[in-house]
Amino acid sequence: MFYREAGQFKTSYAADQAIFPIAQDRWFIAALLAVAYVVVPLTADEYWFQALLIPFLVYSVAAIGLNILTGYCGQLSLGTGGFMAVGAYASYKLMTAFPELNLIVVFLLSGLITAAVGVLFGIPSLRIKGFYLAVATLAAQFFLVWLFNKVPWFYNYSATGQITVPEAALFGITLTGPAASPVAKYLFVLATVTALALFAKNLARSRTGRCWMAIRDMDIAAEIIGIRPLATKLTAFAVSSFYVGIAGALMFAVWLGSAEPTEAFNIDKSFLVLFMIIIGGLGTILGSFFGAAFMVVMPIALKNLMVDALGFSTGVAEHVQIMLMGALIVFFLIVEPHGMARLWQIGKEKLRLWPFPY
Amino acid sequence: MLFFLETTISGLMSGVMYALVALGFVLIYKASGVFNFAQGVMALFAGLTLAGLMERFGLPAWLAILATVAVMTVLAVAIERVVLRPLVGQPHIILFMATIGLAYVLEGAGDLIWGSDVKVLEIGLPQGASDLLLDKYGLYVEKLEAVAAVTAAVLVAALAFFFQKTKVGRALRAVADDHQAALSVGINLNTIWVIVWAVAGVVALVAGIMWGAKSGIQFSLSLIALKALPVLMLGGFESVAGAIVGGIIIGIGEKLAEVYVGPFVGGAIESWFAYVLALIFLLFRPQGLFGERIIERV
């Protein structure tokens, strides 16, 4: 009933090919954006921004990035943490070396630098496939984290080995450092995420995205019909690393404010983002958001439930959380390999027929 | 020269340790085509169970080992029932991700049941330097590592025999080629999976004992699995011999690089050296040293 599309006729190709061809979807997205841009900044408090909303948005960007590589192009990567570190350190170096640089330019450049590094580590993907490649991307993970730990130039020879974000402003509004207001940070990250998600969605629907999916589904067949495997895989690595790099830069500069490579960008980050896209749904942009939301909210909810409400120790809660995370991965792979995005789709189809199931 | 020799031998021995973990991987991959990311955590879990049984119930070592073998077998049955059976015929990459989930479950469960503090494993394995070599040639070789090397050799011989000469071994190889084809010629997939995961559990236990006796049973044990991955890439996923040779190459290369190259680039290159070595090697031989050639057609 809510989803009945009877009477919605498309009279042009543009309308037929729109991102949201159904009016209900357009209204829903418009309402969601209105809530995100207007209602949330007016109502949420600092804890919500810092513990839930900003991490969710930052991880969404990372999840979209990995989803492009793994979900759309079928190249399993376990190096996400390392690439996030590249983005973070690139933004740090840019911000300290060129304090006058516009923040948007800083983030774009950080993404581009990460893209270059990603392409470098993506080159073996032509010869190495499947598991071998997954293990090869681990080389990127360990090497990059080691590099940022050992070469003092990257952390500007600071005594602690940490990087701390300098204060920077965009259009007169302070966005980074301790002086920035959570609302400003939130709105900046939200705008970035909106733009990046829209770009990713369109890219996935374009020729590039179709090439990725052809390579994912069967690379040799794709090669025979004239898709160049190396170019396609490398664009996937480049775009994916671009997103992951921006996520890393946002995480360091806007969300955390300071970072230390072995803590913030270790291999657990790679797995966390991988879990996000498995649970959210491989090969969908929407799924990246679902997955990120779930993985950000789940630990907090579980901690509140177990430690505060039921009185378990934090250690036990942590172990249970790890177990639950693993169990959920297995559960989703068995029951719904297409993740929460598919559940959402099924829900919409049911709503279309509701209240009469047939 | 003596220092070089000592470095090489110590690398050789840690290579054998890596190979022990890598063996468990190869076993499951060879027999079912599943790339078991949880192998390292299985070693941790087996070690934790063994140490926990001895500590909490005061069991003698041999009884505790038997009990742990039983636990690992039960675990294999559970994994087959809960994780693998519903995923028959799925792409290998899905099965791989399922084992990542499994690794997290086992890690959480092990810590929850036995506690996450470091445990000392005391089951009477020889410790300290070998006196004979030390006195005669001034060479420092750990007895424990020698024992580990011998154990690994025996395990490999037994496994090679099992795969090549027995009926079950042949069935295992058929399953690895194609789940559904193996099912259709009357191989019982479920039994095969239980057998191979149980055997891999026992190999994990051996690896857990060796590593545990060396440096205590703690979380870092599961990270050894990450060290075993480049070993596998180098040796090839389907080859028992490859696991051993790869382990030795990585072990020696890593130690030598750390000692002779490390000081020039800031040290601690052990964390990535193995991966980069394996990555460069794969560019020239994508299936690893002893891996089966991948032939692909549409």
Interface residues (C-beta under 8 A of the other chain):
Chain A: G74 L76 P124 R127 I128 K129 G130 F131 Y132 A134 V135 A136 L138 A139 F142 F143 V145 W146 N149 K150 V151 M218 I220 A221 I224 I267 F271 L274 I278 G315 V316 H319 V320 Q321 I322 M323 L324 M325 G326 A327 L328 I329 V330 L333 I334 P337
Chain B: F35 V82 V83 P86 L87 Q90 H92 I93 I94 F96 M97 A98 I100 G101 L102 A103 Y104 V105 L106 E107 G108 A109 D111 L112 S116 L226 L229 P230 L232 M233 F237 V265 G266 G267 A268 I269 S271 W272 Y275 V276 A278 L279 L282 L283 P286 G288 I294 E296 R297 V298
